[in-house]
Amino acid sequence: GPNQPQVFVPWWGSDRTDEGLADPLLKINYHNILEELPGVVIGNLDPLYLQSGETVDYRTLTIVGDYAESFEITGDGKLKLKDNVALNYEDTQSIILVIEGYTSFGNYLSSSIVFYVLDQNESPSFTLSNYYIDDLSTGEIIGSINVSDEDEFDEYTLELSGLDADSFEITTDGKLKLKDNVTSDFSSKSDYILTITVTDLSGLSSSKTITIAVNAEPTDISLD
């Protein structure tokens, strides 16, 4: 009757008119992230299993996970790295993100998505351990060419070019040396200029033009 107290029964389920419809979730069209690209867009988020008229406001979604602070979602549903953030394959190969929120009908949606960080081949670089050579030396070893590269197990070729390249060679163990028939002579040539190029298996290379100085013996000074 009219004087009966009203009883409110809490409803913890989904107010879905079609009980056969799966719970809403998000999918993304791309799961790979190129390393070393700050702010890169990974892909477009797309809600599934929405009812007629049901929508998702991407700005209200939350990202959860160890790397959540590195990502953001744009108003039109693009998942991207924040503008000042880039990933490094050598540090991280895969990332799991949970993206969650509510639809316009108040239905909870949550998706756990795995992303893979792709290794980009990086150009090798090198240093030379010494830039001097003794005067009147024949076939002398100048120093080691030390190649550095973040790409594990890469292989390299070393080449010489430039003005005085014909006077030098690279040994099988990566050392720069004068050719056996070349003798340094400060009185006629005080330095050598040449370019060293290192190239990896994929064809990426870096070059550096260097000067090798000839160390002359100090001459006696007459005080007469």
C-alpha positions in Angstrom: 0.0 0.0 0.0 1.0 3.6 0.0 2.4 3.4 3.5 4.8 0.5 2.7 8.4 1.5 3.1 10.4 1.5 -0.2 13.2 -1.0 -0.5 16.2 -0.1 -2.7 18.1 -3.1 -4.0 21.6 -2.3 -5.1 22.4 -3.5 -8.7 26.1 -4.4 -9.2 25.6 -5.9 -12.7 25.5 -4.4 -16.1 22.4 -2.5 -17.2 22.6 -4.0 -20.6 19.5 -4.6 -22.6 21.1 -7.4 -24.5 22.4 -9.9 -21.9 24.0 -11.9 -24.7 26.3 -9.0 -25.5 29.9 -9.4 -24.2 31.3 -6.8 -21.8 32.7 -3.8 -23.6 36.4 -3.7 -24.2 39.1 -1.9 -26.2 41.2 -3.2 -29.0 44.1 -1.4 -30.8 45.1 -1.8 -34.4 48.9 -1.9 -33.8 51.0 -3.5 -31.1 54.5 -2.5 -32.0 56.4 0.5 -30.8 59.5 1.7 -32.6 62.3 2.6 -30.2 64.0 6.0 -30.1 61.0 7.9 -31.4 59.7 10.5 -28.8 55.9 11.0 -28.8 55.2 8.3 -31.4 51.6 7.3 -32.1 51.2 3.6 -31.5 47.7 3.0 -32.9 44.0 3.8 -32.7 41.9 2.5 -29.8 38.5 1.0 -30.8 35.7 0.0 -28.4 34.0 -3.3 -29.0 30.6 -4.7 -27.9 28.9 -1.3 -27.3 25.1 -1.0 -27.3 23.3 1.2 -29.7 24.0 4.8 -28.8 26.7 3.8 -26.3 30.0 5.8 -26.7 33.4 6.1 -25.0 35.0 9.4 -24.1 38.7 8.6 -24.6 39.7 11.6 -22.4 38.2 9.8 -19.4 40.1 6.6 -19.8 42.9 5.6 -17.4 46.2 3.9 -18.2 47.6 1.5 -15.6 50.9 -0.4 -15.6 54.6 0.0 -14.9 55.1 2.3 -17.9 51.7 4.0 -17.7 53.3 7.4 -17.0 55.0 7.3 -20.4 51.7 7.1 -22.4 48.7 9.2 -23.1 45.4 8.9 -25.0 44.3 11.7 -27.4 40.7 12.9 -27.6 40.2 11.0 -30.8 41.4 7.7 -29.3 45.0 7.5 -30.3 47.4 5.8 -27.9 50.8 7.5 -28.0 54.0 8.1 -26.1 54.1 11.4 -24.3 56.0 14.0 -26.4 59.2 13.9 -24.4 59.3 10.1 -24.0 61.0 7.5 -26.1 61.6 3.8 -25.5 64.8 1.9 -25.9 64.8 -1.7 -27.0 68.0 -2.4 -25.1 66.1 -1.6 -21.9 62.6 -2.9 -22.6 61.3 -5.4 -25.2 57.7 -5.6 -24.1 55.1 -3.6 -22.1 51.7 -4.5 -20.7 49.2 -1.7 -20.3 45.8 -1.9 -18.8 43.4 0.7 -20.2 40.2 1.2 -18.2 37.2 3.4 -17.8 33.4 3.7 -18.3 31.2 4.0 -21.3 28.5 6.7 -21.7 26.0 4.1 -20.3 28.1 3.6 -17.1 29.4 0.2 -18.2 32.9 -0.6 -17.0 35.5 -1.5 -19.7 39.0 -2.7 -19.2 41.5 -4.2 -21.6 45.0 -5.5 -20.9 47.2 -5.1 -24.0 50.7 -6.2 -24.8 53.0 -4.0 -26.8 56.4 -4.9 -28.3 59.3 -2.5 -28.6 61.0 -2.9 -32.0 64.8 -2.6 -32.3 65.9 0.0 -34.8 69.3 -0.5 -36.2 71.6 2.2 -34.9 74.7 3.6 -36.7 78.0 2.4 -35.3 80.6 4.8 -34.0 84.3 4.4 -33.3 87.2 6.0 -31.6 90.9 5.7 -32.3 93.2 5.0 -29.3 96.1 7.2 -30.5 96.7 10.0 -33.0 100.5 10.2 -33.0 103.3 8.4 -34.8 107.0 8.5 -34.1 109.3 10.1 -36.6 111.3 7.8 -39.0 109.1 4.8 -38.2 108.4 2.1 -40.8 105.1 0.2 -40.8 104.3 1.4 -37.3 100.9 0.6 -35.6 99.2 3.9 -34.6 96.4 2.5 -32.5 93.2 0.4 -32.2 90.0 1.4 -33.9 87.3 0.7 -31.2 83.8 0.3 -32.7 80.8 0.8 -30.4 77.2 0.0 -31.3 74.1 -0.6 -29.2 73.0 -3.5 -31.6 74.2 -6.7 -30.1 76.0 -9.2 -32.4 76.4 -6.7 -35.3 79.4 -7.0 -37.5 81.4 -4.3 -39.2 83.8 -3.4 -42.1 86.4 -0.7 -41.8 87.6 1.4 -44.7 90.2 4.1 -45.3 89.9 7.0 -47.7 91.0 10.6 -48.1 94.2 12.5 -48.8 96.8 10.1 -47.2 94.9 6.9 -47.0 97.3 5.1 -49.4 100.0 5.3 -46.7 97.9 3.3 -44.2 96.1 0.0 -43.8 93.9 -1.7 -41.2 95.0 -5.0 -39.7 92.7 -8.0 -39.3 92.3 -7.2 -35.6 91.2 -3.6 -36.2 94.4 -1.6 -35.8 95.4 1.4 -37.9 99.1 1.1 -39.1 101.5 2.5 -41.6 102.0 0.2 -44.6 105.1 -1.8 -44.3 106.8 0.2 -47.1 106.0 3.6 -45.6 108.3 5.5 -43.3 107.3 8.6 -41.4 109.6 11.6 -41.9 108.7 14.8 -40.1 111.1 16.9 -42.2 109.0 16.2 -45.3 105.5 15.5 -43.8 104.5 16.6 -40.3 101.0 14.9 -40.4 98.7 12.6 -42.3 95.0 13.2 -43.0 92.7 10.3 -43.7 89.0 9.3 -43.2 88.0 6.1 -41.4 84.5 4.7 -42.2 82.8 1.9 -40.2 79.8 0.1 -41.8 77.5 -2.4 -40.1 75.8 -5.4 -41.7 72.7 -3.4 -42.7 74.7 -0.7 -44.5 74.5 2.0 -41.8 77.9 3.7 -41.5 79.7 6.6 -39.8 82.9 8.4 -41.0 85.4 10.5 -39.2 88.3 12.4 -40.8 91.4 12.4 -38.5 94.9 13.8 -38.4 97.8 11.6 -37.4 100.7 13.9 -36.3 104.3 12.9 -36.6 106.3 13.3 -33.4 109.7 14.8 -34.3 112.7 14.2 -32.1 113.7 17.4 -30.3 116.7 19.1 -32.0 119.8 20.3 -30.1 119.7 24.0 -29.6 123.0 25.9 -29.9 123.4 28.9 -27.6 126.4 30.3 -29.3 
